[in-house]
Amino acid sequence: NLNQVASKRFRTLITRFTPNDYLAGIWGVFLSLLTAGNTVLTPCITAGFESVHAINFRKAIQIVLWSRVGACFFIYLAGINIKLLVLIMMGIAGISFAINKPKRYANLASSVFNLGLVLFGIQLIKGSTRGLVEYPWFQTIVEYTQLYPETALLAGVLFLLASQSLFGSLVVTLSFIDSGVFDIQQAIFFTYGIYLGE
């Protein structure tokens, strides 16, 4: 599917439909949704467009900045229980892709299936973090961060380095808030640590 993004036709579309910074921002949101919120891939694709002079540097910066807004879409979805909807979406897209019908929508079916996998993974991450509360060692860490909230900053950095996923880390933070593990102050320090580690 990324071949479609890098195609000459897509470059022509980006050149034609980014006459100003506002539309470049909209392209950033769209590109982020297309790459499933990948914070590394979107800047790389944008740098490629800038290097072949499809867009100028200023528009490239706008695309990268606004891609973060599009990536937040996946974080918002983590707060909603959409597991059944995701499974149905993956099933329909997977069947369509497997039987290759309709042929003209094979790339779309593949993209929808991949998006479904990302959303399903987010739901699994959200569900699995609730089990951590039962472990005594985890309770000790949480109590320590309640006494010294600044340690949540270090925990956020270490968690991001271990998981290598910004949005996975943010989903875990939301799950911790949802299950009552973190209060708002701890969550803010943990989130700062995540962004510091990035």
N, C-alpha and C positions, 0 to 999 in steps of 0.2 A: 504493500500500500504506500510505502514511502517512495517507491518508484514513481507513483502517480504525482506525489508532491513535487518531486524533482524534475518532472517532465517539462518539455518546452511549452506545452499548452498552459500548464499551471504558472510558469514564469511569465508568460504573456498576460495571463489574467491578473497576476499580482502587479505587473508594470502598469497595466491599463487602469486598474481599479484602486490604485493608491495615489491619487493626485495630491492628497494632503495627509497631515499627521493623524487626523481623526479616523480616516478610513484605514490607515496603517494600523491603528489600535484595534479596529474591528478585525482586521486580518490576524492580528496577534491572538485575540480571543479564539478565533476560528482555528488557527493553526494549533493552539494548545489543546482544543477539544479533539482535533484530528490526531494528535500524537498522544492522546490519553494523559495529558498533564505532565508530560516528561519535561522536566526543567532543564535538561542538558540538550536534548534533541532539538527543541525549538530554536534556541540560539544558534546551534550548528547549521540548521537549515537556513535560518535568516542570514547568517554570515555567508553562506553559499550564494544566496540571492544577491547579496551586496557585492560579492566578489565578481559575479558575472554582469554587474551593473544593471540588474533588473530593478533594484531600488537603491536609493542613496543612503548614506550612513545615518542621517537623522531619522528616516523612516524605519531603518533596521532597528534602531534603539527603541522606537515607539512599539514596534512589533514585539520585541523581547519584553519590554515593560508590561505591555497589556496581555502578554501570554500568561503572566502570573494571575491575572484576573480570571482568565478562562480556566486555569488550572484549579482555582478555588471551587469551581463547579463540582469537582469530585469530592472535595471536602464537605460541601453542603449535603451531597448525597449520602455521605457516611452517617449523617444524623438521622436518616430516614430508613426504616426497615423496608427495603425494596428487594429482598432476596428472591421472593417468588417471581416478581416482575423480571428480574435479571435472568433467572433460570428460563423463563418463557422466551425472553429475547434471545438468549444463547441457543435455545433449542430450535427456534424458527430460523435463525441465521445459520446455524450449523447444518440443518437439513438442507436449506437452500444452497449453501456452499457445497455440501457433499454431492448433491444430485446435479449441481451446476445448472439450475434452472431458476429464474430466467438468466441466460448467459450474460446479458448485458449488465446485470447487477451483481455479478460474481465478486467484484472488488468491494462493492458496498456491503454485501453479505459478510465478507471476510472482515471488513472494518467493524461492523456491528458486533460480530462474534468476539473480536479482540477487545472492543469496548466492554462487552459483557463480562469477559474474563477479568478485566481490571476492576469493574464494579463488584463482581463476585469476590475477588480478593479483598477488596475494602470491607465487605460484609464479614468475611472470615476473620480479618484482623480485629474488627470491632468486637466480634463474639469471643475471640480467644483471649483478649486482654482481661475479660471479667474473671477468668480462671486464675489469674495471677494473685488476686486478693487472698486466696486461700492459703498461699505459701507463707510460712512464718518469716523467712528471710526477706520477702517482699514487704511484709507488714513492718519489719524493722526499718527498712529503707524509707518507707512512707512516713513513719513516725519521726525519723531523723530529719526528713525534709520539712516536716511540720514545725519542728523546733528551729531549724536553720533553713529558711526558704531559699537562701542563696545556693545551697547545694543542689537544688533542682536545676539550676543553670548548668552546673557541671554534669548532672545526670542527662540533661537534654543533649549536650555535646557528645557524650559517650554513647547515648542511644542512637543518635544519627550516624556516628561513625560505625557502629555495629550493624545497623540496619541498611545503611547506604540508600535510604529512601526518604526524601523530604516529606512527601505526602503520606507515606506510611506512618512516619513519626507523628505527623499532625493528627492523623486518624486515631492513633493510640492515645494522644493527648485528649482528644474529644471523648474517647471511651473512658479514660480515667476520670474525667469530669462527670460523665454520665453515671458511672458506677459509684461515685462519691469518694474515689481514692484521692483525687486532688481537689483542693479548693481553688478559687480563682487566682490567688496569689502564687500558689505553687505552679499552676498551669501556665501563668504568664512567664515565670522564670524558666520553666521547662521549654516553653516555645522560644524564648530568647536564646536559650542554649542550642536548640535545634537550628535556628537561623545562624547562630554564631559558628556552629560546626559545619554549616554548608559553605 
